[in-house]
Structure formats: C-alpha cells, structure tokens
C-alpha cells in the first residue's frame, strides 16, 4: 500500500451476512436470484451497488458498494465474498445501522 492509498479494513463474518441480506433484497426487487459472480446494480439516495470488476484484470479496486451518507465503501474481488474489504473500520453496531438504513431505503421507509 502506498501512502496515497486509503486504509482498507477486512470485513468479518457478521457484517458480510448483512451485506448478503441487502443484496438478496435488491435482487428480489429486480425479480432475480442473487448471483455472487455478478451482483445486481442498484442506486438510490442512500447507497449504490454495482458489479465493478466485470472483466477487469487491473489491480485497481473499484467499490462495489457505497453508503452515500458517510462515504463507506466496500470492495470485493470478482465475486461477492472474495477478498472483501471496507474503507472504514466500523463496529458491528455501525455496520448494522448502515445496512438497516440501506434496507429501509429500498422500501422507502426512511423518515
């Protein structure tokens, strides 16, 4: 890692499960099953999800998930769960709040 690169923190099992739940809800809304190799693209005012490594063989890591409210970025390599990293070191509570907020925004439950 060079001095200009932001620190990346490895995600642990529980936050990863919350991410899978969120991605399953997005896929369900789009009438499809979740494909770990090519997650569904989705964007609203709260978050963005995209399959950012489609055929990309460079070392540049493009965020697959962005929580727009605080700029948290989550990146994985080629398929969901492989070499998954987060741009911030969040507590379980912070991950939970972030993902619950994203899920609520899917169904326009944010007040």
HELIX and SHEET records of a PDB file:
HELIX    1   1 UNK A   13  UNK A   29  1                                  17    
HELIX    2   2 UNK A   92  UNK A  106  1                                  15    
SHEET    1   A 6 UNK A   9  UNK A  10  0                                        
SHEET    2   A 6 UNK A  85  UNK A  86 -1                                        
SHEET    3   A 6 UNK A  72  UNK A  75 -1                                        
SHEET    4   A 6 UNK A  65  UNK A  67 -1                                        
SHEET    5   A 6 UNK A  47  UNK A  49 -1                                        
SHEET    6   A 6 UNK A  42  UNK A  43 -1                                        
END                                                                             
